Amino acid sequence: MTTEDGKRNGRKPARRSLVEAHEAAMRHGRGDLPQAERAVLVAVEFTGERRKLTAAARLAKTAAAVSAGTALDGLDLSVAPKAVADLDFDASLAEFEELARSAGAEVAATLIQRRPRPDPATLVGQGKLEEIEGVIASTGADLVLFDHDLSPSQLRNLEAKLPCRVIDRTQLILDIFARHARTREGQLQVELAQLEYQLPRLAGRGKSMSQLGGGIGTRGPGETQLETDRRKINLRIDHVKEQLESVRRIRRQQRQRREAVPVPVVALVGYTNAGKSTLFNALTEAGVLESARMFATLDPKLRQLTLPSRRKILLSDTVGFIRNLPHTLVTSFRATLEEVERAELLLHIRDASSPMVDEQKTQVEKVLAELDVSKKPVIEVLNKIDLVGNDEGMPMGAPGSIAVSGLKKLGLDHLLAAIDAALVVDPLIEMQFRLPQSEGAVLAALEAGAVVEGKRFEGNLAYVTARGPASLLNRFRRFRERAIE
C-alpha cells in the first residue's frame, strides 16, 4: 500500500525509525521538512497572557499600528492597547509564516485560535482540532506546524488525533538551523540540539510495532522501536559531544594564537533578517551569504577591518535572534555566540523599516541578558534606511545611534568613526598573573604581545608580571593575581 493509499484509508503511513529519519535529514541538511511539503500553520493567542504595555510603549506602538494601517479612528489610549496587541500578534504570525517558508514548507492554510489559556492535553480545543483535521483533508497537507513549543504529551496527543506529522516551534527552528549550518561545529551543534529535543519525546512512539521475541527494556531482537531509538540516540549524543569537544579544542587553540596579537573584536548582533550580513559585507567585502530567509547566517564569520584611525579590529557576524527563542537553543548554540561574549563592542543592528523595530529590540536585549553581555558597550545601528519613506519617519534610536543602509552603502563612514570613538585607545597597564603550567599558550601570548618584566615558577604555577595593552592583558584576567596601579 502506498503512502497516498494510507492517507486515503485514514491511516498514517508507517513511521521510520526516529534515528533513521534524523540521520536522513542531517544527510540532506534540511531537518524534518522535505522541500515543498504542504503545511497547515496553527497559531494560538492566549488572551489571558497579553502583555501589559507601559504608557510610553502604548503611545509608540499605537503610532506603529497607525502607520501599518490598523484602524484606530475614534479610539482613545484606553482602547488602543487592543489594537497594539493585535498588531503584535499579526507581526508574530507573519514571522511564523516566514519561518515555515524558510524551512522549505508551502503554507497551505493558517488557522488562529484565541483562548484564555492553553489546553494541557492538546494546546488547542477539541473544536479547533476538528477544524485542523478538516483543513488537512481539504488541502492534502503533509504536516501541521504549531507556533508554540509543545510538551511531549501534547505532541503525542496531537499526533494521535491528526492524520499527519506535527512539528512545534523549536523543532521548526532547529530544522532551519540544520539547513544553514555549514561548518563542522555548527552541524554538530544542530545535531546535538535535535537529538536532545527528540529524546524526551520518544515515550508513546513505536508501541504498535511487533514485540515478538522481546519487549520493553530488552536488548534482544524484536525490541520495540522506542527502546531501539532511545539507546541509539543516547549513544549518538555521547558521540556528538565527543566530536564537539574535539572541534572546540582546536578552535580554542586557534583563538589563543589570534589573541597573541591584541586586536579588538566588534560583534554584530540583532534580530534575524535585520540585514547584518549585508552590512558585514559592505564593511568588509567578505562575500558572506546574504538572504532574506531567516537564520541565513548560523556559523559565525570573522573578518579584519581597518578603522579611520588605522587601528585594526576583527568584525564578527553572528546568528540572528528571534522572539520566543527557546532557552535550550540559546544554551545549545552558546559556543556559536562566543564572539559576542568576547567582544569589546557590540553593534546592535536594527531594521529601521520594520513596524516592530522596538519589539525586536526588546527581544534582542533579552537574549543578550541571557548571555550575560548586556552591560557591554553597544552602538545602535538603524539599518535599511533606504526602505524608510520620507513620510514614515525614522524610528527612535538610543543616543548616538547611527543610520545606515548596508545595501546602498549609506552612512558607513559615520559608523566606522563611531566604532573608532567607542573603542578607547589601549592604555598600557601592568598586571601580575598566576598561571598553571598547563597554560603555556597564555604565557606565549603574553610574551608575544607584552613586556614580561618578571617570571618565576613555584610548583605547578608560573607567576608572571607583564606590562602591555589593556586589551591583551584583560583577555587573561581570569588568571590575574592582582593589577598594579
ABEGO torsion letter per residue (X at the ends): XBAAAAAAAGBBBBBBBAAAAAAAAAAAGAEABBBGBBBBBBBBBBAAABBBBBAAAAAAAAAAAAAAGBBABGBBAAAAAAAAAAAAAAAAAAAAAAAAAAAGBBBABBBBBBBABBBAAAGBBAAAAAAAAAAAAAAGBABBBBABBBBAAAAAAAAAABABBBBBAAAAAAAAAAAABABAAAAAAAAAAAAAAAAAAABGBGAABBABGBBBGBABBGBBAAAAAAAAAAAAAAAAAAAAAAAAAAAAAAAAAAAABBBBBBBBBEBBGAGAAAAAAAAAGAGBBBBABBGABABBBBBBBBBAAGBBBBBBBBBBBBBGBBAAAAAAAAAAAAAAAABABBBBBBBAABAAAAAAAAAAAAAAAAAGAAABBBBBBBBGAAABBAAAEBBBBBBGBBBBBAAAGBGAAAAAAAAAAABBBBBBBBBBBBBBAABAAAAAAAAAABBBABBBBBEABBBBBBBBBAAAAAAAAAABABBBX
